[in-house]
Amino acid sequence: MSVSTAAADQSLCTPLPVLGRDVTVPLVTGGEVTYAALDYAASAPALQRVWDDVAAYAPYYGSVHRGAGYLSQLSTDLFENARGTVAEFLGCRAGDQVVFTRSTTDSLNLLARAIPAGCQVFVFETEHHASLLPWQHARVTYLDAPRTPGQAVEILERALADRDPYGPALVCVTGASNVTGELWPVRELAAAAHAHGARIVLDAAQLAPHHPVSVTDLDVDWIAFSGHKLYAPFGSGVLAGRADWLQAAEPYLAGGGASRRVTRREDGGVAVEWHETAARHEAGSPNVIGAYAIAAACKALTEAGWDTLVAREQHLIAKVRAGLAEVPEVRVLSLFGDDAPRVGVLSFVVDGWNSSHFAAALSAEYGIGVRDGLFCAHPLVRTLLGSDPGTQGECGAPEAAPGEKSLNAIRVSFGAGTPDEHVDRFVHAVRELVRDGAKWQYRTEEGRCVPAV
């Protein structure tokens, strides 16, 4: 093996340092074990680099904008430089705006408030609730779940062909499913939208932490994502893209920072002149630490090298898929098929097991954190399971007999900070639980399955 090949193999096996990598948790069967955090799709751990950068800045924290003091000036520069870093990370076009929000959900609700009157919105039923629900006050068309990427484009094109050709329209689509991890054909969907005079917003909450995302390369109009999934869990998110609809809309929140000039009117009211910059939708004291954390994560991922990060994640995905394939009782959920490209998110059901019971046993008996349920994507999970909404059974008994349909699923997710040992332990635990059953008794408490005392 050459030195360069050995170095590449070594880098492939080295996860990025994250907080909590040495945390130990107790097991109900006795003793402790290093916690295996495999719920990245919900919230990824903070990168050590992000934490260190935030800690270094914290003593210099001050008010953002308009403050005359040194710390305020420093914090303002840091906040605005973070905006530039995010714009570069996302490959934004000249004239695009980067608005700091609280999360992906907040970003898409902001855009939903900014769409022009009469705008028709097209969204697949397979979306996360953050991108499925904000449009209900608009003329929204929900599109059926596709079974191939090509079918997704065809469904959208048919729907757009029937729309009012003179009115505004918006397509909302995910970049990577938070349930299956499958990549969606964003560039092709963007081309279809633009060919029919519509705009498109990309929910990149699950894509941005795993793959490079570019407004320009994908030719989307807006991108939304969350810091807490991008290894920066400090309560901030991003909406980046075209400025015109944002500038024309009433501020998402009314208050200081969004207003440029406020005067009293003769009738006793007030007249407001709003900012036309991103500040228009950032009323109140901005979350400078959250914005700085996102910028630090953008820099850390870029410097680590996307080729290396993607290759290492594909290595982990292959391990998990191969391990689960050896357990006949396990069925991995998929819209586009087993060979579809995906990020490090997989959902599955175990024949004869209640999903909540299985996830609880992984945690209590093996120190492995996964997620169970419908993952804030209820229509998609029910489509994949072929089940109707129902009442979850007691966790101590199987939810479904072998061959019967499950009501929810189990999700395992990982990323740049996941060591091989965690996925190896997960695969071993799945095999052992299916073969031998749980070692502990469990009960249902407030809808959750927990170990019985």
C-alpha positions in Angstrom: 0.0 0.0 0.0 1.4 3.4 -0.9 1.8 6.2 1.6 -1.0 8.3 0.0 -3.4 5.3 -0.1 -2.7 4.6 3.6 -3.3 8.2 4.5 -6.6 8.2 2.6 -7.7 5.0 4.3 -6.7 6.5 7.7 -8.7 9.7 7.0 -11.7 7.6 6.0 -11.6 5.9 9.4 -11.3 9.1 11.5 -14.6 10.8 12.6 -14.6 14.5 13.2 -14.3 15.3 17.0 -17.7 16.0 18.5 -18.9 16.7 22.0 -20.1 13.7 24.0 -18.0 11.2 22.3 -16.7 9.9 25.6 -19.9 10.1 27.6 -20.8 6.9 29.4 -24.4 5.8 30.3 -25.7 3.2 32.6 -27.2 -0.1 31.4 -30.2 -1.7 33.1 -28.3 -5.0 33.0 -25.5 -3.4 35.0 -22.4 -1.4 34.3 -21.8 1.5 31.9 -20.9 1.8 28.2 -19.8 4.7 26.0 -23.0 6.2 24.5 -23.5 5.5 20.8 -25.4 8.6 19.5 -27.2 7.4 16.4 -29.9 10.0 16.2 -28.1 12.6 14.1 -31.2 13.2 11.9 -32.9 14.8 15.0 -30.0 16.7 16.4 -26.3 16.2 15.7 -23.8 16.6 18.4 -21.8 19.8 18.4 -18.5 19.7 16.5 -15.6 20.2 19.0 -14.4 23.0 16.6 -17.8 24.8 16.9 -17.8 24.5 20.6 -14.2 25.8 20.9 -15.0 28.8 18.6 -18.1 29.7 20.5 -16.2 29.4 23.9 -13.4 31.7 22.6 -16.0 34.3 21.5 -18.3 34.1 24.6 -16.3 36.5 26.8 -16.6 39.1 24.0 -20.4 38.7 23.6 -22.3 41.9 23.1 -25.3 43.5 21.6 -25.6 43.3 17.8 -26.0 46.4 15.6 -26.1 50.1 16.8 -24.0 49.6 19.9 -21.1 52.0 20.3 -19.0 49.9 22.6 -16.1 47.7 21.5 -17.9 44.4 22.3 -21.0 45.4 20.4 -18.9 46.4 17.4 -17.0 43.1 17.6 -20.2 41.1 17.8 -21.8 43.0 15.0 -18.9 42.3 12.7 -18.9 38.6 13.8 -22.6 38.3 13.1 -22.4 39.9 9.6 -19.3 37.9 8.7 -21.2 34.8 9.7 -23.8 35.7 7.1 -21.1 36.0 4.5 -19.6 32.6 5.5 -23.0 30.9 5.2 -23.6 32.6 1.8 -20.2 31.2 0.6 -21.0 27.7 2.1 -24.3 27.7 0.1 -22.9 29.1 -3.1 -25.3 32.0 -3.1 -25.7 34.3 -6.0 -25.0 38.0 -6.0 -28.0 39.7 -4.6 -29.2 36.7 -2.5 -30.0 37.3 1.1 -29.1 35.1 4.1 -31.6 35.5 6.9 -30.9 33.9 10.3 -33.9 32.2 11.8 -34.4 29.7 14.6 -34.6 26.5 12.5 -35.7 25.0 9.2 -39.3 25.1 10.4 -38.9 28.8 11.2 -37.3 29.5 7.8 -40.0 27.8 5.8 -42.8 29.5 7.9 -41.0 32.8 7.2 -41.0 32.1 3.4 -44.7 31.0 3.7 -45.5 34.5 5.1 -43.5 36.1 2.3 -45.1 34.5 -0.8 -47.2 36.8 -3.0 -50.9 36.8 -2.8 -52.5 34.1 -4.8 -49.3 32.0 -4.9 -49.9 28.3 -5.6 -47.6 26.0 -3.6 -46.7 22.4 -4.7 -45.4 20.1 -2.1 -45.0 16.3 -2.0 -46.8 14.4 0.8 -43.4 12.8 1.6 -42.1 16.0 3.2 -41.2 16.5 6.8 -43.9 18.4 8.6 -41.6 21.5 8.6 -42.0 21.8 4.8 -45.4 20.1 4.5 -47.5 22.3 6.9 -46.5 26.0 6.6 -48.4 26.5 3.3 -51.9 25.7 4.5 -53.1 29.3 4.2 -52.0 29.4 0.5 -53.4 27.6 -2.5 -51.5 24.4 -1.8 -51.4 21.3 -3.9 -50.2 18.1 -2.2 -48.5 15.7 -4.6 -48.6 11.9 -4.2 -45.5 10.0 -3.1 -43.3 9.0 -6.1 -41.6 5.6 -6.3 -38.6 6.7 -8.4 -36.7 10.0 -8.8 -37.9 10.2 -12.4 -41.5 9.7 -11.3 -41.1 12.6 -8.9 -40.2 14.9 -11.8 -43.1 13.6 -13.9 -45.6 14.1 -11.0 -44.4 17.7 -10.5 -44.5 18.5 -14.3 -48.0 17.3 -14.6 -49.2 19.3 -11.7 -47.4 22.5 -12.9 -48.8 22.1 -16.4 -52.3 22.4 -14.9 -51.6 25.5 -12.8 -52.5 29.1 -13.6 -49.7 30.1 -15.9 -49.9 33.8 -15.0 -49.9 33.5 -11.2 -46.9 33.0 -8.9 -46.0 29.5 -7.9 -43.6 27.8 -5.5 -42.4 24.2 -5.2 -41.1 23.0 -1.9 -39.0 19.8 -1.8 -36.6 18.1 0.5 -33.0 17.4 -0.5 -32.7 14.2 1.5 -35.5 12.4 3.3 -35.4 12.5 7.1 -37.1 9.0 7.0 -35.2 7.0 4.3 -32.2 9.2 3.8 -32.7 9.0 0.0 -31.5 11.9 -2.1 -34.2 13.6 -4.2 -33.6 14.9 -7.8 -33.4 18.5 -6.7 -31.7 19.8 -9.9 -34.2 18.1 -12.1 -37.1 19.3 -10.0 -35.7 22.9 -10.1 -35.5 22.7 -13.9 -39.1 21.5 -14.1 -40.3 24.3 -11.8 -38.5 27.0 -13.7 -39.7 25.7 -17.0 -43.3 26.3 -15.8 -42.5 29.7 -14.3 -42.5 28.5 -10.7 -39.9 29.0 -8.0 -38.5 26.3 -5.7 -37.3 26.2 -2.1 -35.1 23.4 -0.9 -35.4 21.9 2.6 -31.8 21.0 3.1 -32.1 20.1 6.8 -30.9 16.5 6.1 -28.8 17.3 3.1 -26.5 20.1 4.2 -24.8 18.1 7.0 -24.0 15.3 4.6 -23.3 16.8 1.2 -22.2 20.1 -0.4 -25.3 22.2 -1.2 -25.2 25.1 -3.6 -27.9 27.5 -4.6 -26.2 28.1 -7.8 -25.3 24.5 -8.8 -28.8 23.2 -7.9 -30.5 26.3 -9.4 -32.9 26.6 -6.5 -34.4 29.9 -5.4 -34.1 29.4 -1.6 -32.5 27.0 0.8 -33.5 26.4 4.4 -31.6 24.4 7.0 -31.0 24.1 10.8 -27.9 24.6 12.8 -28.8 21.8 15.2 -28.5 19.3 12.4 -25.3 20.9 11.1 -23.3 20.2 14.3 -24.1 23.7 15.7 -26.9 23.2 18.2 -27.3 26.8 19.4 -30.8 27.6 18.3 -30.3 29.1 14.9 -31.3 28.3 11.3 -31.0 29.8 7.8 -33.2 30.9 4.9 -31.0 31.9 2.0 -32.0 32.9 -1.5 -33.7 35.5 -3.7 -34.4 38.8 -2.0 -37.4 40.2 -4.0 -40.3 38.3 -2.2 -38.6 38.8 1.1 -38.2 42.5 0.5 -41.8 42.9 -0.6 -43.4 41.0 2.3 -44.3 42.4 5.7 -41.7 41.5 8.3 -42.0 38.1 9.7 -41.8 39.6 13.2 -42.4 43.3 13.9 -40.0 45.0 16.2 -36.6 46.6 16.7 -34.0 45.7 14.2 -36.5 45.1 11.4 -37.5 48.8 11.4 -35.4 51.5 9.8 -37.5 54.5 10.8 -40.6 54.9 12.9 -42.6 58.1 13.2 -45.9 59.2 14.8 -48.8 59.9 12.4 -51.3 62.7 12.7 -54.0 60.2 13.5 -52.1 59.1 16.5 -50.7 55.9 15.0 -47.2 55.1 13.9 -45.7 54.9 10.4 -42.9 52.4 9.9 -40.2 52.2 7.2 -38.9 48.6 7.2 -35.4 47.5 6.2 -35.0 45.9 2.8 -32.0 43.8 3.9 -32.1 40.5 5.7 -32.7 42.5 8.9 -36.3 43.0 7.8 -37.1 39.5 9.0 -34.7 39.5 12.0 -36.5 41.6 14.5 -35.3 41.6 18.1 -31.8 40.9 19.4 -30.3 38.3 17.0 -28.9 35.0 18.2 -25.3 36.0 17.4 -23.9 32.9 19.1 -26.2 30.6 17.0 -25.2 32.4 13.8 -21.5 32.3 14.7 -21.9 28.5 15.5 -23.4 27.8 12.1 -20.6 29.7 10.4 -18.0 27.8 12.4 -19.7 24.5 11.4 -19.7 25.6 7.7 -16.0 26.3 7.9 -15.2 23.1 9.7 -17.0 20.9 7.2 -15.5 22.7 4.2 -12.0 22.4 5.6 -12.5 18.7 6.4 -13.2 18.1 2.7 -16.5 17.0 1.4 -15.0 14.2 -0.7 -13.6 12.6 2.5 -16.7 13.2 4.6 -19.0 11.7 1.9 -16.8 8.7 1.3 -16.6 8.0 5.1 -20.3 8.2 5.5 -20.9 5.9 2.5 -18.6 3.5 4.3 -20.8 3.6 7.4 -24.0 3.3 5.4 -22.6 0.2 3.7 -21.8 -1.3 7.1 -25.3 -0.7 8.4 -27.1 -1.9 5.3 -25.0 -5.1 5.1 -25.6 -5.8 8.8 -29.3 -5.3 8.6 -29.6 -7.4 5.4 -28.3 -10.4 7.4 -31.3 -10.2 9.7 -34.4 -11.6 7.8 -36.8 -10.1 10.3 -35.6 -6.5 9.5 -37.2 -4.5 6.6 -35.5 -1.3 5.6 -37.9 1.4 4.4 -37.4 2.9 1.0 -39.3 5.0 -1.6 -36.8 4.7 -4.5 -35.4 1.2 -3.9 -32.4 -0.3 -2.3 -29.9 1.1 -4.8 -31.0 4.7 -4.4 -28.3 7.2 -3.3 -28.8 8.2 0.3 -27.2 10.0 3.3 -26.7 8.4 6.7 -30.4 8.0 7.6 -32.2 4.7 7.6 -35.5 3.6 8.9 -36.7 0.0 9.4 -39.2 -2.2 11.1 -38.5 -5.5 12.8 -41.0 -8.3 12.2 -43.0 -9.1 15.4 -41.5 -6.2 17.4 -43.1 -3.0 18.7 -40.8 -0.3 17.4 -40.8 1.6 20.6 -40.0 -1.5 22.6 -37.1 -2.2 20.2 -35.7 1.3 20.5 -36.0 1.3 24.2 -34.1 -2.0 24.5 -31.3 -0.6 22.3 -30.9 2.3 24.7 -31.4 0.6 28.0 -29.4 -2.6 27.3 -26.8 -1.4 24.8 -26.4 2.3 25.3 -27.5 3.1 21.7 -29.6 6.1 21.0 -31.9 5.8 18.0 -35.5 7.2 17.3 -38.8 5.5 16.9 -42.2 6.7 15.7 -43.3 8.6 12.5 -40.4 11.1 12.5 -42.6 14.2 11.9 -43.3 12.8 8.5 -46.6 11.0 9.2 -47.9 10.6 5.6 -44.6 9.3 4.3 -44.0 6.7 7.0 -47.6 5.5 6.7 -47.2 5.2 3.0 -44.0 3.2 3.5 -45.5 1.0 6.1 -48.8 0.6 4.2 -50.6 1.3 7.5 -53.4 3.6 8.6 -53.2 5.7 11.8 -53.8 3.5 14.8 -53.4 3.3 18.5 -49.9 2.1 19.6 -50.0 -1.0 21.6 -48.3 -1.6 24.9 -44.5 -1.7 24.5 -44.1 -5.0 26.4 -46.0 -6.9 23.7 -45.4 -7.1 20.0 -47.1 -4.4 18.1 -47.7 -6.7 15.1 -47.5 -10.4 14.7 -45.1 -11.7 12.1 -46.3 -10.7 8.6 -48.6 -8.0 10.0 -48.1 -4.3 9.4 -46.3 -2.1 11.8 -47.7 1.3 13.0 -44.3 3.1 13.3 -40.7 2.5 12.6 -37.1 2.8 14.0 -34.6 5.2 12.6 -30.8 5.1 12.9 -28.8 8.1 11.7 -25.2 9.1 11.8 -22.7 11.5 10.3 -19.3 13.1 10.4 -18.7 12.4 14.1 -19.8 8.7 14.2 -17.0 6.2 14.9 -17.2 2.7 13.3 -17.6 1.1 16.7 -21.0 2.8 17.1 -22.4 1.3 14.0 -20.8 -2.1 14.7 -22.4 -2.1 18.1 -25.7 -1.2 16.6 -25.6 -4.0 14.1 -24.6 -6.5 16.8 -27.4 -5.3 19.1 -30.0 -5.7 16.4 -28.9 -9.2 15.7 -28.9 -10.1 19.3 -32.3 -8.6 20.2 -33.9 -10.3 17.3 -32.3 -13.6 18.1 -32.6 -13.6 21.9 -35.2 -11.0 22.8 -34.9 -8.3 25.3 -33.2 -9.1 28.6 -35.4 -6.6 30.6 -39.0 -6.0 31.2 -40.6 -2.8 29.7 -43.7 -0.8 30.3 -45.5 2.1 28.6 -45.3 5.5 30.4 -46.9 8.6 28.9 -46.8 7.0 25.5 -43.2 6.0 25.7 -41.7 2.6 26.2 -39.4 2.6 29.3 -37.6 -0.1 31.4 -39.7 -1.4 34.2 -38.2 -0.8 37.6 
